[in-house]
Amino acid sequence: MKAMILAGGFGTRLAEESDTRPKPMVEIGGRPILWHIMKLYEQHDITDFIICLGYKADYIKKFFLDYAATLSDFTVQVGTGAVEVHKQRSENWNVTLIDTGLHSMTGGRIKRALSYVEPGETFCMTYGDGLSDVDIGASIAYHKSHGKLCTTTAVTPPGRFGVLEINAQDEITDFREKIASDQYRINGGFFVLEPGVGEYIEGDDTIWEQGPMRQLAADRQMRAFNHDGFWQPMDTLRDKRTLEALWDSGTPPWRQP
């Protein structure tokens, strides 16, 4: 099974980092967040990737072109250019890199990349800027059980503000962090899709999260896979620092032991 990752946006809300590199290449623990997302799929035996590029596409292409060499021990015969590899530490991934347009919207990127998906081939899709410990394998099994075109992982967003407990006399009696029951679930990415979703996408200007998802829902072709575990997008510098702190703890929740 393939995993499609949208990695072409401008990342304007993280301009401190994305001015010089695409947002999916912003590093957590010395590795791009894109690499962490791919490792999550690898944990569920998915190692065939389609990366949808746009903004600073060459940056991501160069990373993968140089990746194996960077992680290898080798000897170079400078005169001839011959290379003898002694030890290679890179993952055994198959990565297809597609320029899906500088200004394409999320739906447009999916539409362009569908030519690399076989007819009738179920595939995964997610964004290149969020991490989770979602059970990808279970989401795929759930998707296949209901037979619809689209499954999205439904998550509770991390609380950025505490909750005040106020009594009838307007006295604050407690202060606590938000919990799942305080808010609605949102689209957390980590989709499982059928190629038929392409019929809901008009072209490059289509935003996946608007027209296509709304129409899929109206046609009863979309189901939610509820995830109550860890989920964290990297929308801001604060989010990046949160993920860095989790990585530095030695037990980041998105990485299996």
Secondary structure by P-SEA (a helix, b strand, c coil): cbbbbbccccccccccccccccccccccccccaaaaaaaaaaaacccbbbbbbccaaaaaaaaaaacccccccccccccccbbbbccccccccbbbbbcccccccaaaaaaaacccccccccbbbbbcccccccaaaaaaaaaaaacccbbbbbbbccccbbbbbbcccccccccccccccccccccccbbbbcccccccccccccccccaaaaaaaaaccccccccccbbbbcccaaaaaaaaaaaaacccccccc
